[in-house]
Every structure is written in structure tokens, then in C-alpha cells.
Amino acid sequence: MPQYLVRVELFGASSDDYERLHANMDAMGIEREISFSDNSMRQMPSGTYFGFSSLDVTAVRDRVQAFANPLSPQKAAAIFASQVKEGEWSAFLYPA
């Protein structure tokens, strides 16, 4: 199953809106935490998610847009979705 990196920015959103965004992303299997090779869990930067989905990258983007836009009252959410080749990423992140 493909891995995805997704970045979402909401505009004029409340903390409750962001909690709903996090819950929806988690339900998709694309989360705010990532497992490193040493099995430690690390926190992704704010608004950034990583995980697996059986959807293709366009479908991931569209699904995120469907629940993110209603949470972004000032203008449509900014969304970047990228499929990541498994095991081909590197990061400096803080422990989760």
C-alpha cells in the first residue's frame, strides 16, 4: 500500500476545526506521527501528516479537500499530497 505525505493549511480555523481535521486524517490512516526505523514515534510538523492509503494520490487529495474545506472558513484549505516511495524519506523530528 502506498505511503503519503500530506500538508494541510486551514484559514481562519479554530482549535476545534483542527481537532476535526486531525480526526479525519487519522481515520484515513494518514496521521501526525511517524514511526522511525528504531521504532520510536516522532511528531510531524504542524499540519503535516504521513501514512498509508490504498487510494491514489489524486483521490487522497480530493478526500482531504472534502473534509478540510468546511473547516477553513476564510478560504479553501491549501492541500499538498505526495506519494512517497516506501523507506525513501529522512527527517529530524521531535519525539511524539
C-alpha positions in Angstrom: 0.0 0.0 0.0 1.4 3.4 -0.9 2.7 5.9 1.7 1.7 9.5 1.5 2.9 12.8 2.9 0.1 15.4 3.1 0.2 19.0 4.2 -3.0 20.8 5.1 -3.4 24.5 6.0 -6.7 25.8 7.2 -7.5 29.5 7.1 -9.4 31.2 10.0 -9.9 27.8 11.6 -10.5 27.2 15.4 -8.7 24.7 17.5 -11.9 22.5 17.3 -11.6 22.7 13.5 -8.0 21.4 13.7 -9.1 18.6 16.1 -11.7 17.5 13.5 -9.1 17.7 10.7 -6.7 15.5 12.8 -9.5 13.0 13.5 -10.4 12.8 9.8 -6.8 12.4 8.8 -6.3 9.7 11.4 -9.4 7.9 10.1 -7.8 7.8 6.7 -4.7 6.2 8.2 -2.6 9.3 7.5 -1.5 10.7 10.9 0.5 13.3 12.7 3.0 10.8 14.0 5.6 8.6 12.1 7.5 5.6 13.2 11.3 5.7 12.7 13.4 2.7 11.9 14.3 2.4 15.6 10.5 2.0 16.3 10.4 5.4 18.1 7.4 7.6 17.3 8.0 11.1 16.1 5.7 14.1 15.7 5.3 15.5 12.2 5.4 19.3 11.8 2.1 21.2 12.3 -0.4 20.5 9.6 1.7 17.7 8.1 0.6 14.0 8.0 2.1 10.7 6.9 0.7 7.3 6.4 -0.6 4.6 4.2 -3.7 4.5 1.9 -5.0 2.3 -0.8 -6.1 5.4 -2.7 -4.1 7.1 -5.4 -2.6 10.5 -4.8 -5.4 12.4 -6.5 -8.1 10.5 -4.5 -6.2 11.2 -1.3 -6.0 14.9 -2.1 -9.7 15.0 -3.1 -10.8 13.2 0.1 -8.8 15.6 2.3 -10.3 18.5 0.4 -13.8 17.2 1.0 -13.5 17.4 4.8 -10.9 20.2 5.1 -12.6 22.9 3.1 -15.6 23.1 5.5 -13.1 23.6 8.4 -11.4 26.5 6.6 -13.9 29.4 6.8 -11.8 32.2 5.3 -10.9 30.4 2.0 -10.4 26.9 0.7 -7.8 24.8 2.5 -4.4 24.6 1.0 -3.5 20.9 0.4 -0.4 19.2 -0.8 -0.4 15.4 -1.2 2.6 13.4 -2.4 3.1 9.6 -2.7 6.4 8.6 -1.0 8.4 5.6 -2.1 8.4 3.3 0.9 11.5 3.7 3.0 12.8 6.7 1.0 12.5 9.6 3.4 14.6 11.1 6.1 13.8 13.5 8.9 14.8 15.3 12.1 11.6 15.3 14.2 10.8 15.5 17.9 9.6 12.5 19.9 5.8 12.1 19.9 
